[in-house]
Amino acid sequence: MKPKVQLRDVEAGDLPLFFEHQRDPVAVTMVAFDSRDRAAFDQHWAKILADESCLKKTIIADGKVAGHIGSWTSDGKREIGYWIDRALWGGGVGTAALSEFLSLDQTRPLHAGVAKHNTASLRVLQKCGFKPAPSGDAQSQDDAATHDFLMLDL
């Protein structure tokens, strides 16, 4: 049975769970981003919460915090991103949350980047109507490696 998924405003009490989610080494490998230490995480979220142009929501699945989803403007483009607790991967939480979020942020085009090896997240985006972007692929680099991303638009 699929979980009941809802979105609500981010609350201060959600942040410790978000911090733990982004420390999961399997999840970090999947998204191809480095996790943040506590100070960097707190600074990042303080910036997000203070920015009224960002739409940020906590994902609730069956009454429990399951992750977060948000959109922001970067270099003149509206972008979207989400993070789901790994314990809930594969259960439809991401698809349900993104589908609901797209009714809240109706900006189009809306852009998403996904690590090429993250086929599950790519499928979530495709189920919600995202298509490969005409701009093609992108890369990012951290201390350990270069990561290839697929760029998608809605």
SULNORPE-V242431 format. One line per field, one symbol per residue. phi: phi as a letter, one per 20 degrees, with the letter a starting at -180 (. if undefined). psi: psi as a letter, one per 30 degrees, with the letter a starting at -180 (. if undefined). Layout:
# SULNORPE-V242431
phi=???
psi=???
This chain:
# SULNORPE-V242431
phi=.ffedcdbffdgfffgffgfgfefffffffemcffdfgfffffgfffffeefeedcceedclncfdqbbacbdclmdedcbbbdggfdfndnffffffgfffeedefcfcdcdcggeefffgfgfffeofcgfffnebccccfdaddecedccc
psi=kkljklklkkleffeeeeeeeffjeeeeeefhkklkleeeeeeeeeeeffjffkjkkkkkkhgkkfalklllkkhgkklkllkkkefgkgggeeeeeeeeeffejgkklkkkkkkefifeeeeeeefgfklkkffallllkafflkkkkkkll.
